[in-house]
Amino acid sequence: LPPMRRKANPRFVFMGMRRCGKSSVQKVVVQKLPPADSLYLEPTYKVEHATMHGSFLHFESAEIPTQLPVLSPSYDHASIFSNIGAVIWIIDSQDEYFSSISELLRTAVFLAKNYPSINLDVFIHKTDGLSEEYKYDTFREVRQRVQDELSDVGYGHRSISYYQTSIFDHSIFEAMSKVVQKLLPQLPSLETLLTKLCATCRIQKAYLFDTVSKIYIATDASPTLLKDYEVCSDYVDVIVDIKQLYGWQEQVGAPSTSPPQQQEQQEEDEQRQNSSDAGLIGESIVTYDKTGDGYMFAREVNDSLSLICIMGKGSSVEKRVLIDYNVDVFVDAVVKIFQV
Ligand code: GDP
């Protein structure tokens, strides 16, 4: 496949009170720090920048330490806000959060007045270890307070998105995926393509992943469940491992438990692969769950994007050639979208 000329370049800053988890989130998501190592992070005293290399998303982020008066008129706030797409405000839900809410309100009003095009996303963070009920109540309370107080000062129309996050599970990557997607002008086209692909090939859920960051840049229109994201996100690791072990071009079929008809499929695939022009037809990989009922389908779009699908009932493996064909068409369209 031709390399995609333009990569996505989302830029954002993390803000919030001291110890709310700004450095941890930035380092876990952008720099791949193991979450447990965040315990030993030093406090931040200056703006810390981070960039993700090697991924499709050319992430650029910065963490703003609390003591910097970035909203004051004398501060050169353009140096921070003039070039970014989103401010991510992090609230520590395991701590007293009323002071954080009043700072968030100040920031929301400041952005609405000075940088109205910047998205504001709120992470109600450190939800690990909290009961479901407490999590839900905190989420509702924070959202309600912020919306009420913004309405009181005349900014009720300012739209803010809220997410429950923790660096110790997949929720932080799910939330970051949604923050990033809002910054991609290609999102509506990608969603339409994925939704059509799902309908044509009886796919239950399809994600287009940035392989390195495991952030999904689009999914189809069906409801998004954290469980589906977790399964697919773990599957991205399978792809990376298989690629490292065998190289993608030599890989055919399932690496694990497979029903008998798949043997034939593998042979068919091998023939197809041998007869194809080297590298022009992308290779897909399927894996069955142990009952043989459902299966996963994965395909590399290019060296930094992967399509991962949970196949629905009725998408039998006999249709694999058709599915591969439709996915080829999808991949071509994705490449074109990013070339426009
Ligand atoms: P900052 O001052 O906002 O940059 O906060 P840090 O990133 O230094 O984090 C402060 C503390 O919160 C560290 O001990 C982290 O390990 C912890 N922390 C960060 N994220 C989470 C999370 O999702 N859950 C829990 N339980 N602790 C977290």
Boltz pocket constraint, residues with backbone or C-beta under 6 A from the ligand:
constraints:
  - pocket:
      binder: B
      contacts: [[A, 16], [A, 17], [A, 18], [A, 19], [A, 20], [A, 21], [A, 22], [A, 23], [A, 24], [A, 25], [A, 35], [A, 36], [A, 38], [A, 39], [A, 40], [A, 41], [A, 42], [A, 43], [A, 44], [A, 125], [A, 126], [A, 127], [A, 128], [A, 165], [A, 166], [A, 167], [A, 168]]
      max_distance: 6.0
